[in-house]
Amino acid sequence: MMYKLIYSDRFFKQIKKLNKDIQVRIVSTLERCRIRPHAHVKKLVGPYYGLRVGDYRVILDIKENKLMIFVIEAGHRRNIYK
């Protein structure tokens, strides 16, 4: 079973500011993550998960019972956890 990806408005704002090649890399990694998300992510403090894409991080919330991945935000690793 594949999870459904739902993107937040904040994610779209942040990803538009990045280079096109980074945008493509992040979206393709998220698409790959749809089949087995826990194999690709790391548990963060609280209910969230972090996905590593090179020097960039994507913050996710995985809803197991609904098979959904809610993509909250993305950014460079030095700024994303603040």
SEBA-331317 format. One record per atom (N, C-alpha, C, O): residue in three letters; x, y, z. Coordinates in steps of 0.05 Angstrom, whole numbers, plus 32768, in hexadecimal, padded with zeros to 4 digits. Example, Ala and Ser with C-alpha at 12.3 -4.5 7.8 and 13.67 -1.06 7.14 Angstrom:
! SEBA-331317
<atom resn="ALA" x="8108" y="7F8E" z="809C"/>
<atom resn="ALA" x="80F6" y="7FA6" z="809C"/>
<atom resn="ALA" x="8108" y="7FBE" z="809C"/>
<atom resn="ALA" x="811D" y="7FBE" z="80A9"/>
<atom resn="SER" x="8101" y="7FD3" z="808E"/>
<atom resn="SER" x="8111" y="7FEB" z="808F"/>
<atom resn="SER" x="8102" y="8001" z="809D"/>
<atom resn="SER" x="810C" y="8017" z="80A1"/>
! end
This chain:
! SEBA-331317
<atom resn="MET" x="8011" y="7FE8" z="8000"/>
<atom resn="MET" x="8000" y="8000" z="8000"/>
<atom resn="MET" x="8011" y="8019" z="8000"/>
<atom resn="MET" x="8026" y="801A" z="800D"/>
<atom resn="MET" x="8008" y="802D" z="7FF1"/>
<atom resn="MET" x="8017" y="8046" z="7FF0"/>
<atom resn="MET" x="8009" y="805B" z="8001"/>
<atom resn="MET" x="7FF1" y="805D" z="8002"/>
<atom resn="TYR" x="8019" y="806C" z="800D"/>
<atom resn="TYR" x="800F" y="8082" z="801D"/>
<atom resn="TYR" x="8009" y="8099" z="800A"/>
<atom resn="TYR" x="8015" y="809C" z="7FF5"/>
<atom resn="LYS" x="7FF6" y="80AA" z="8012"/>
<atom resn="LYS" x="7FEF" y="80C1" z="8003"/>
<atom resn="LYS" x="7FFF" y="80D9" z="800E"/>
<atom resn="LYS" x="8000" y="80DD" z="8026"/>
<atom resn="LEU" x="800A" y="80E9" z="7FFC"/>
<atom resn="LEU" x="8019" y="8101" z="8005"/>
<atom resn="LEU" x="8007" y="8119" z="8005"/>
<atom resn="LEU" x="7FF9" y="811E" z="7FF1"/>
<atom resn="ILE" x="8007" y="8128" z="801B"/>
<atom resn="ILE" x="7FF9" y="8141" z="801D"/>
<atom resn="ILE" x="800D" y="8157" z="8025"/>
<atom resn="ILE" x="801B" y="8154" z="8039"/>
<atom resn="TYR" x="800E" y="816C" z="8014"/>
<atom resn="TYR" x="8021" y="8181" z="8018"/>
<atom resn="TYR" x="8014" y="8199" z="8026"/>
<atom resn="TYR" x="7FFE" y="81A1" z="801F"/>
<atom resn="SER" x="8022" y="81A6" z="8039"/>
<atom resn="SER" x="8018" y="81BE" z="8046"/>
<atom resn="SER" x="801F" y="81D6" z="8034"/>
<atom resn="SER" x="8031" y="81D5" z="8023"/>
<atom resn="ASP" x="8011" y="81EC" z="8039"/>
<atom resn="ASP" x="8017" y="8205" z="802B"/>
<atom resn="ASP" x="8033" y="820F" z="8032"/>
<atom resn="ASP" x="8041" y="821B" z="8021"/>
<atom resn="ARG" x="803B" y="820B" z="804B"/>
<atom resn="ARG" x="8056" y="8214" z="8054"/>
<atom resn="ARG" x="806C" y="8205" z="8044"/>
<atom resn="ARG" x="8080" y="8211" z="803D"/>
<atom resn="PHE" x="8067" y="81EB" z="803F"/>
<atom resn="PHE" x="807A" y="81DB" z="8030"/>
<atom resn="PHE" x="807E" y="81E7" z="8014"/>
<atom resn="PHE" x="8094" y="81EA" z="800A"/>
<atom resn="PHE" x="8067" y="81EE" z="8007"/>
<atom resn="PHE" x="8068" y="81F9" z="7FEC"/>
<atom resn="PHE" x="8077" y="8214" z="7FEB"/>
<atom resn="PHE" x="8086" y="821A" z="7FD9"/>
<atom resn="LYS" x="8073" y="8225" z="8000"/>
<atom resn="LYS" x="8081" y="823E" z="8001"/>
<atom resn="LYS" x="809F" y="823A" z="8004"/>
<atom resn="LYS" x="80AF" y="8247" z="7FF6"/>
<atom resn="GLN" x="80A7" y="8227" z="8015"/>
<atom resn="GLN" x="80C3" y="8222" z="801A"/>
<atom resn="GLN" x="80D1" y="8215" z="8002"/>
<atom resn="GLN" x="80E8" y="821C" z="7FFC"/>
<atom resn="ILE" x="80C4" y="8203" z="7FF5"/>
<atom resn="ILE" x="80D0" y="81F4" z="7FDF"/>
<atom resn="ILE" x="80D3" y="8206" z="7FC6"/>
<atom resn="ILE" x="80E5" y="8202" z="7FB6"/>
<atom resn="LYS" x="80C2" y="821A" z="7FC3"/>
<atom resn="LYS" x="80C4" y="822C" z="7FAC"/>
<atom resn="LYS" x="80DE" y="823D" z="7FAD"/>
<atom resn="LYS" x="80E8" y="8246" z="7F99"/>
<atom resn="LYS" x="80E8" y="8241" z="7FC5"/>
<atom resn="LYS" x="8100" y="8251" z="7FC9"/>
<atom resn="LYS" x="811A" y="8242" z="7FC2"/>
<atom resn="LYS" x="812F" y="824E" z="7FC0"/>
<atom resn="LEU" x="8118" y="8228" z="7FBF"/>
<atom resn="LEU" x="812F" y="8217" z="7FBA"/>
<atom resn="LEU" x="8135" y="8214" z="7F9C"/>
<atom resn="LEU" x="8123" y="821B" z="7F8B"/>
<atom resn="ASN" x="814D" y="820B" z="7F95"/>
<atom resn="ASN" x="8154" y="8207" z="7F79"/>
<atom resn="ASN" x="8143" y="81F0" z="7F6D"/>
<atom resn="ASN" x="8139" y="81DF" z="7F7C"/>
<atom resn="LYS" x="813F" y="81F1" z="7F53"/>
<atom resn="LYS" x="812E" y="81DD" z="7F46"/>
<atom resn="LYS" x="8139" y="81C0" z="7F4A"/>
<atom resn="LYS" x="8129" y="81AE" z="7F4E"/>
<atom resn="ASP" x="8153" y="81BC" z="7F49"/>
<atom resn="ASP" x="815D" y="81A1" z="7F4C"/>
<atom resn="ASP" x="8159" y="8197" z="7F69"/>
<atom resn="ASP" x="8154" y="817F" z="7F6C"/>
<atom resn="ILE" x="815A" y="81A8" z="7F7D"/>
<atom resn="ILE" x="8154" y="81A0" z="7F98"/>
<atom resn="ILE" x="8136" y="819A" z="7F9B"/>
<atom resn="ILE" x="812F" y="8187" z="7FA9"/>
<atom resn="GLN" x="8125" y="81AA" z="7F8E"/>
<atom resn="GLN" x="8108" y="81A5" z="7F8F"/>
<atom resn="GLN" x="8101" y="818A" z="7F84"/>
<atom resn="GLN" x="80F2" y="817B" z="7F90"/>
<atom resn="VAL" x="810D" y="8183" z="7F6D"/>
<atom resn="VAL" x="8108" y="8169" z="7F60"/>
<atom resn="VAL" x="8112" y="8153" z="7F72"/>
<atom resn="VAL" x="8104" y="813E" z="7F74"/>
<atom resn="ARG" x="8129" y="8156" z="7F7E"/>
<atom resn="ARG" x="8134" y="8142" z="7F90"/>
<atom resn="ARG" x="8123" y="813D" z="7FA8"/>
<atom resn="ARG" x="811F" y="8126" z="7FB0"/>
<atom resn="ILE" x="8118" y="8152" z="7FB4"/>
<atom resn="ILE" x="8107" y="814F" z="7FCC"/>
<atom resn="ILE" x="80ED" y="8141" z="7FC4"/>
<atom resn="ILE" x="80E5" y="812F" z="7FD3"/>
<atom resn="VAL" x="80E1" y="8149" z="7FAE"/>
<atom resn="VAL" x="80C7" y="813D" z="7FA7"/>
<atom resn="VAL" x="80CB" y="8120" z="7F9F"/>
<atom resn="VAL" x="80BA" y="810F" z="7FA5"/>
<atom resn="SER" x="80E0" y="811A" z="7F91"/>
<atom resn="SER" x="80E5" y="80FE" z="7F89"/>
<atom resn="SER" x="80EA" y="80EC" z="7FA2"/>
<atom resn="SER" x="80E2" y="80D5" z="7FA2"/>
<atom resn="THR" x="80F8" y="80F7" z="7FB5"/>
<atom resn="THR" x="80FD" y="80E8" z="7FCE"/>
<atom resn="THR" x="80E3" y="80E3" z="7FDD"/>
<atom resn="THR" x="80DF" y="80CE" z="7FE9"/>
<atom resn="LEU" x="80D2" y="80F7" z="7FDE"/>
<atom resn="LEU" x="80B8" y="80F4" z="7FEA"/>
<atom resn="LEU" x="80A7" y="80DF" z="7FDC"/>
<atom resn="LEU" x="8099" y="80CF" z="7FE9"/>
<atom resn="GLU" x="80A8" y="80DE" z="7FC2"/>
<atom resn="GLU" x="8099" y="80CA" z="7FB2"/>
<atom resn="GLU" x="80A4" y="80AE" z="7FB9"/>
<atom resn="GLU" x="8094" y="809B" z="7FBB"/>
<atom resn="ARG" x="80BE" y="80AC" z="7FBB"/>
<atom resn="ARG" x="80CA" y="8092" z="7FC2"/>
<atom resn="ARG" x="80C2" y="8089" z="7FDE"/>
<atom resn="ARG" x="80C0" y="8071" z="7FE4"/>
<atom resn="CYS" x="80BD" y="809C" z="7FF0"/>
<atom resn="CYS" x="80B7" y="8098" z="800C"/>
<atom resn="CYS" x="809A" y="808E" z="800F"/>
<atom resn="CYS" x="8093" y="8085" z="8025"/>
<atom resn="ARG" x="8089" y="8090" z="7FFB"/>
<atom resn="ARG" x="806D" y="8089" z="7FFD"/>
<atom resn="ARG" x="8068" y="806B" z="8003"/>
<atom resn="ARG" x="8054" y="8064" z="800F"/>
<atom resn="ILE" x="807A" y="805A" z="7FFA"/>
<atom resn="ILE" x="8075" y="803D" z="7FFD"/>
<atom resn="ILE" x="807B" y="8033" z="8019"/>
<atom resn="ILE" x="8069" y="8027" z="8026"/>
<atom resn="ARG" x="8092" y="8039" z="8024"/>
<atom resn="ARG" x="8099" y="8032" z="803F"/>
<atom resn="ARG" x="80A7" y="804A" z="804C"/>
<atom resn="ARG" x="80BF" y="804C" z="804D"/>
<atom resn="PRO" x="8097" y="805C" z="8058"/>
<atom resn="PRO" x="80A3" y="8075" z="8062"/>
<atom resn="PRO" x="80B6" y="8071" z="8079"/>
<atom resn="PRO" x="80C9" y="8081" z="807C"/>
<atom resn="HIS" x="80B1" y="805E" z="808A"/>
<atom resn="HIS" x="80C2" y="805B" z="80A2"/>
<atom resn="HIS" x="80DE" y="8051" z="809C"/>
<atom resn="HIS" x="80F0" y="8054" z="80AD"/>
<atom resn="ALA" x="80E2" y="8047" z="8084"/>
<atom resn="ALA" x="80FD" y="803F" z="807C"/>
<atom resn="ALA" x="810E" y="8057" z="8074"/>
<atom resn="ALA" x="8127" y="8055" z="8074"/>
<atom resn="HIS" x="8102" y="806E" z="806F"/>
<atom resn="HIS" x="8110" y="8086" z="8065"/>
<atom resn="HIS" x="8112" y="809C" z="807A"/>
<atom resn="HIS" x="8123" y="80AE" z="8077"/>
<atom resn="VAL" x="8101" y="809C" z="808E"/>
<atom resn="VAL" x="80FF" y="80B3" z="80A0"/>
<atom resn="VAL" x="810B" y="80AD" z="80BB"/>
<atom resn="VAL" x="8111" y="8096" z="80C2"/>
<atom resn="LYS" x="810F" y="80C2" z="80CA"/>
<atom resn="LYS" x="811A" y="80C0" z="80E5"/>
<atom resn="LYS" x="8106" y="80CD" z="80F8"/>
<atom resn="LYS" x="80FC" y="80E3" z="80F2"/>
<atom resn="LYS" x="8100" y="80C1" z="810E"/>
<atom resn="LYS" x="80ED" y="80CB" z="8122"/>
<atom resn="LYS" x="80F9" y="80E4" z="8130"/>
<atom resn="LYS" x="8110" y="80E3" z="8139"/>
<atom resn="LEU" x="80E9" y="80F9" z="8131"/>
<atom resn="LEU" x="80F1" y="8112" z="813F"/>
<atom resn="LEU" x="80E2" y="8113" z="8159"/>
<atom resn="LEU" x="80D1" y="8102" z="815F"/>
<atom resn="VAL" x="80E8" y="8128" z="8169"/>
<atom resn="VAL" x="80DA" y="812C" z="8182"/>
<atom resn="VAL" x="80BD" y="8133" z="817C"/>
<atom resn="VAL" x="80B8" y="8144" z="816B"/>
<atom resn="GLY" x="80AB" y="8127" z="8189"/>
<atom resn="GLY" x="808E" y="812C" z="8184"/>
<atom resn="GLY" x="8084" y="8119" z="816F"/>
<atom resn="GLY" x="8090" y="8103" z="816A"/>
<atom resn="PRO" x="806F" y="8120" z="8161"/>
<atom resn="PRO" x="8062" y="810D" z="814E"/>
<atom resn="PRO" x="806E" y="810E" z="8132"/>
<atom resn="PRO" x="8064" y="8102" z="8120"/>
<atom resn="TYR" x="8084" y="811D" z="812E"/>
<atom resn="TYR" x="808E" y="8122" z="8113"/>
<atom resn="TYR" x="80A5" y="8111" z="810C"/>
<atom resn="TYR" x="80B2" y="8104" z="811C"/>
<atom resn="TYR" x="80AA" y="8110" z="80F1"/>
<atom resn="TYR" x="80C1" y="8101" z="80E6"/>
<atom resn="TYR" x="80D1" y="8113" z="80D4"/>
<atom resn="TYR" x="80C7" y="8126" z="80C9"/>
<atom resn="GLY" x="80EB" y="810D" z="80D1"/>
<atom resn="GLY" x="80FC" y="811C" z="80C0"/>
<atom resn="GLY" x="8106" y="810B" z="80A9"/>
<atom resn="GLY" x="810E" y="80F4" z="80AD"/>
<atom resn="LEU" x="8106" y="8116" z="8091"/>
<atom resn="LEU" x="8110" y="8108" z="8079"/>
<atom resn="LEU" x="8129" y="8117" z="806F"/>
<atom resn="LEU" x="8127" y="8130" z="806B"/>
<atom resn="ARG" x="813F" y="8109" z="806C"/>
<atom resn="ARG" x="8158" y="8116" z="8063"/>
<atom resn="ARG" x="815A" y="8114" z="8045"/>
<atom resn="ARG" x="8157" y="80FF" z="8039"/>
<atom resn="VAL" x="815F" y="812C" z="8038"/>
<atom resn="VAL" x="8164" y="812D" z="801B"/>
<atom resn="VAL" x="817D" y="813E" z="8018"/>
<atom resn="VAL" x="817B" y="8156" z="8014"/>
<atom resn="GLY" x="8194" y="8131" z="8019"/>
<atom resn="GLY" x="81AD" y="8140" z="8017"/>
<atom resn="GLY" x="81B0" y="8153" z="802F"/>
<atom resn="GLY" x="81AE" y="814A" z="8046"/>
<atom resn="ASP" x="81B4" y="816D" z="802A"/>
<atom resn="ASP" x="81B7" y="8181" z="803F"/>
<atom resn="ASP" x="819C" y="818C" z="8047"/>
<atom resn="ASP" x="819A" y="819E" z="8058"/>
<atom resn="TYR" x="8186" y="8182" z="803C"/>
<atom resn="TYR" x="816B" y="818C" z="8042"/>
<atom resn="TYR" x="815C" y="8177" z="8052"/>
<atom resn="TYR" x="8161" y="815F" z="8050"/>
<atom resn="ARG" x="8149" y="8182" z="8061"/>
<atom resn="ARG" x="8138" y="8170" z="8072"/>
<atom resn="ARG" x="811A" y="8177" z="806C"/>
<atom resn="ARG" x="8113" y="818E" z="8066"/>
<atom resn="VAL" x="810A" y="8162" z="806D"/>
<atom resn="VAL" x="80ED" y="8165" z="806A"/>
<atom resn="VAL" x="80E0" y="815A" z="8084"/>
<atom resn="VAL" x="80E6" y="8144" z="808C"/>
<atom resn="ILE" x="80CF" y="816B" z="808F"/>
<atom resn="ILE" x="80C1" y="8163" z="80A8"/>
<atom resn="ILE" x="80A5" y="8157" z="80A0"/>
<atom resn="ILE" x="8096" y="8163" z="8091"/>
<atom resn="LEU" x="80A0" y="813F" z="80AA"/>
<atom resn="LEU" x="8088" y="8130" z="80A2"/>
<atom resn="LEU" x="8078" y="8128" z="80BB"/>
<atom resn="LEU" x="8082" y="8126" z="80D1"/>
<atom resn="ASP" x="805E" y="8123" z="80B6"/>
<atom resn="ASP" x="804D" y="8117" z="80CA"/>
<atom resn="ASP" x="8040" y="80FF" z="80BC"/>
<atom resn="ASP" x="8031" y="8102" z="80A9"/>
<atom resn="ILE" x="8044" y="80E7" z="80C6"/>
<atom resn="ILE" x="803A" y="80CF" z="80BA"/>
<atom resn="ILE" x="8022" y="80C5" z="80C9"/>
<atom resn="ILE" x="8023" y="80BF" z="80E1"/>
<atom resn="LYS" x="800B" y="80C3" z="80BB"/>
<atom resn="LYS" x="7FF3" y="80B9" z="80C7"/>
<atom resn="LYS" x="7FEF" y="809C" z="80BE"/>
<atom resn="LYS" x="7FE7" y="8096" z="80A7"/>
<atom resn="GLU" x="7FF5" y="8089" z="80CF"/>
<atom resn="GLU" x="7FF5" y="806C" z="80C9"/>
<atom resn="GLU" x="7FD9" y="8063" z="80C2"/>
<atom resn="GLU" x="7FD5" y="8054" z="80AF"/>
<atom resn="ASN" x="7FC5" y="806B" z="80D2"/>
<atom resn="ASN" x="7FAA" y="8060" z="80CF"/>
<atom resn="ASN" x="7F9D" y="806A" z="80B5"/>
<atom resn="ASN" x="7F8A" y="805D" z="80AB"/>
<atom resn="LYS" x="7FA5" y="8081" z="80AA"/>
<atom resn="LYS" x="7F9A" y="808B" z="8091"/>
<atom resn="LYS" x="7FAC" y="8088" z="8079"/>
<atom resn="LYS" x="7FA4" y="8090" z="8063"/>
<atom resn="LEU" x="7FC3" y="807C" z="807D"/>
<atom resn="LEU" x="7FD8" y="8079" z="8068"/>
<atom resn="LEU" x="7FDE" y="8094" z="805A"/>
<atom resn="LEU" x="7FDD" y="8097" z="8042"/>
<atom resn="MET" x="7FE3" y="80A9" z="806B"/>
<atom resn="MET" x="7FEA" y="80C3" z="8061"/>
<atom resn="MET" x="8004" y="80CD" z="806C"/>
<atom resn="MET" x="800C" y="80C7" z="8082"/>
<atom resn="ILE" x="8012" y="80DC" z="805B"/>
<atom resn="ILE" x="802B" y="80EA" z="8063"/>
<atom resn="ILE" x="8025" y="8107" z="805F"/>
<atom resn="ILE" x="8022" y="8110" z="8049"/>
<atom resn="PHE" x="8025" y="8116" z="8075"/>
<atom resn="PHE" x="8020" y="8133" z="8074"/>
<atom resn="PHE" x="803B" y="8141" z="8074"/>
<atom resn="PHE" x="804A" y="8140" z="8088"/>
<atom resn="VAL" x="8042" y="814E" z="805E"/>
<atom resn="VAL" x="805C" y="815C" z="805B"/>
<atom resn="VAL" x="8059" y="8178" z="8066"/>
<atom resn="VAL" x="804B" y="8188" z="805B"/>
<atom resn="ILE" x="8067" y="817E" z="807C"/>
<atom resn="ILE" x="8064" y="8197" z="808A"/>
<atom resn="ILE" x="8076" y="81AD" z="8080"/>
<atom resn="ILE" x="806C" y="81C3" z="8079"/>
<atom resn="GLU" x="8090" y="81A8" z="807F"/>
<atom resn="GLU" x="80A2" y="81BC" z="8076"/>
<atom resn="GLU" x="80BC" y="81B0" z="806C"/>
<atom resn="GLU" x="80C3" y="8199" z="8071"/>
<atom resn="ALA" x="80CC" y="81C0" z="805D"/>
<atom resn="ALA" x="80E5" y="81B7" z="8052"/>
<atom resn="ALA" x="80F9" y="81CF" z="8053"/>
<atom resn="ALA" x="80F1" y="81E6" z="8050"/>
<atom resn="GLY" x="8112" y="81C9" z="8057"/>
<atom resn="GLY" x="8126" y="81DE" z="8057"/>
<atom resn="GLY" x="8142" y="81D2" z="805C"/>
<atom resn="GLY" x="8145" y="81BA" z="8060"/>
<atom resn="HIS" x="8155" y="81E4" z="805C"/>
<atom resn="HIS" x="8171" y="81DC" z="8061"/>
<atom resn="HIS" x="8174" y="81D3" z="807E"/>
<atom resn="HIS" x="8166" y="81DD" z="808F"/>
<atom resn="ARG" x="8185" y="81C0" z="8082"/>
<atom resn="ARG" x="8187" y="81B4" z="809D"/>
<atom resn="ARG" x="818F" y="81C7" z="80B3"/>
<atom resn="ARG" x="8188" y="81C2" z="80CA"/>
<atom resn="ARG" x="819D" y="81DD" z="80AC"/>
<atom resn="ARG" x="81A5" y="81EF" z="80C1"/>
<atom resn="ARG" x="818E" y="8201" z="80CA"/>
<atom resn="ARG" x="818F" y="820D" z="80E0"/>
<atom resn="ASN" x="8178" y="8203" z="80BB"/>
<atom resn="ASN" x="8162" y="8214" z="80C1"/>
<atom resn="ASN" x="8148" y="8205" z="80C9"/>
<atom resn="ASN" x="8137" y="8211" z="80D7"/>
<atom resn="ILE" x="8145" y="81ED" z="80C1"/>
<atom resn="ILE" x="812B" y="81DF" z="80C2"/>
<atom resn="ILE" x="8123" y="81D8" z="80DF"/>
<atom resn="ILE" x="810B" y="81D8" z="80E4"/>
<atom resn="TYR" x="8135" y="81D3" z="80F1"/>
<atom resn="TYR" x="812D" y="81C9" z="810B"/>
<atom resn="TYR" x="8127" y="81E0" z="811F"/>
<atom resn="TYR" x="8120" y="81DB" z="8136"/>
<atom resn="LYS" x="812A" y="81F9" z="8116"/>
<atom resn="LYS" x="8126" y="8210" z="8128"/>
<atom resn="LYS" x="8109" y="8216" z="812B"/>
<atom resn="LYS" x="8101" y="8229" z="8139"/>
! end
